[in-house]
């Protein structure tokens, strides 16, 4: 993925940078899911859960 980013978009990154970005995204979606549950918004919690699963594949 890092090579594609460099070749296609001239964006330079290290594999650890990409891992960190994806890990942060997963943690953010987990927080959104929990907050939506607490706020009584099950549709939004389900949406965040689906996006989290898609991202972690």
C-alpha positions in Angstrom: 0.0 0.0 0.0 2.8 2.4 0.8 4.4 1.7 -2.6 1.1 2.5 -4.3 0.7 5.7 -2.4 4.2 6.7 -3.4 3.9 5.7 -7.1 0.4 7.0 -7.7 0.2 10.0 -5.5 3.8 10.9 -4.6 2.9 10.6 -0.9 5.7 9.3 1.1 5.0 7.2 4.2 6.4 4.3 6.1 4.5 1.1 6.8 4.3 2.1 10.4 2.6 5.4 9.5 -0.1 3.5 7.6 -0.6 1.0 10.4 -0.9 3.9 12.9 -3.4 5.7 10.7 -5.6 2.6 10.3 -5.3 1.8 14.0 -6.5 5.3 14.9 -9.4 5.0 12.5 -10.5 1.8 14.1 -10.3 3.3 17.6 -12.3 6.3 16.4 -15.0 4.1 15.0 -15.1 2.1 18.2 -15.7 5.4 20.1 -18.4 6.5 17.7 -20.1 3.1 18.1 -20.0 3.3 21.9 -21.2 7.0 22.0 -24.1 6.2 19.5 -25.2 3.3 21.8 -25.2 5.6 24.8 -27.0 8.3 22.9 -29.7 5.8 21.9 -28.8 5.8 18.2 -28.6 2.2 17.2 -28.6 2.9 13.5 -25.4 5.0 13.8 -23.8 2.4 16.1 -24.5 -0.3 13.5 -23.1 2.0 10.8 -19.9 2.6 12.7 -19.6 -1.1 13.4 -20.0 -2.0 9.7 -17.4 0.6 8.7 -15.0 -0.8 11.4 -15.3 -4.3 10.1 -14.8 -3.1 6.5 -11.7 -1.2 7.5 -10.2 -4.1 9.5 -10.5 -6.6 6.6 
